[in-house]
Amino acid sequence: MKPVIRLAISHACVDVYQGSVAALVPFFVLERSYTYAAVSGVVLAASLLSSVAQPLFGMLTDRWALPWLLPASTLFGGVGIALSGVSGSYPLTLFFVALSGIGVAAYHPESARLARIAARGSHTGMGWFSLGGNIGFALAPLMVALVVAPLGLRFTPLLVLPALVGSVLCLPVLGRGALPARIVVAGQDDPASFVRLSLAVACRSITFVGLSTFISLYAQPRFGVAGGAVALFVLYLGGAVGTVLGGRLASHWDRVVVVRWSYLVTVVAVAGIVFTPWLYVFVALASVGLYVPFSLQVTLGQDYLPSRVGTASGITLGLTVSIGGVASPVIGGIADLWSLQVALGLLVVMPGVAWGVVRGLVEPRG
């Protein structure tokens, strides 16, 4: 099996646990009567430590090659989610979800570094790596629904199975000579552009995590619990399409141009979710719009900071989830105070801000 494909599959086995947090939200509400603010706290727990840990792991991988992190972090991610439903204690639930978030944080910087080596710098290759993560996100609501819907939260230990598979798939990467120890990216550091890019990634994160946390609850009054799970599945599955499309578009136009236009599409799509009856259509469009720039922003970050590829990967990949998780309690509080529609309506602003931030960026030239 080619290393980039192996890494893509292992990426799916890790990111299924990022997607599982949002997928578990309706079950926490149904079984434990959590409020919007309480379930936002669960999402925050998965994101807060991750937001700090992921850049730190990135800095470590800039100094040393740490391929052993891949199987170890995969297991941490799976065990945390597996134990999250066992106890009815809210603090313990937060602890186990946070443990999973740290595992996910440890995985991404080193895996992104190795994936770029395996892809030989190809945007399409990195797109396949990112696609693996998106497939993991897409499978999360189905996996959780198959286990938790019929059996209840006490059976979440069954959710550890992807982590076992993913950790085994990572083992060949540990072999001496499987991949080069380092990657050299040409060019000078451009910290100002990297900061602007990171702001755009943060806006994308708030939009995506806000939608993934609450879209199933938003859909339930019209379509039932199953319809809510379908809405979340569409949100994640559209990401797979967007990631592949982003790699293809970047082979014809500059990455910055593709990222800029994707955020304009996302503004329209999020407005459509909130203000039109065509929920699933606009959820799919929003997902594509949010994921077209996903892998492109990772490689842009690496090219803006070529001397610190691991740090750049840790920050850009970390921000994709962590900042949104930090903002989710605010979104939940607004939903509790006014309505879920008002809270989601405010998300329309975020991709518009991202578009404004990336307008002045230029394609890095190595």
Order of alpha helices (4+ residues) and beta strands (2+ residues): alpha-alpha-alpha-alpha-alpha-alpha-alpha-alpha-alpha-alpha-alpha-alpha-alpha
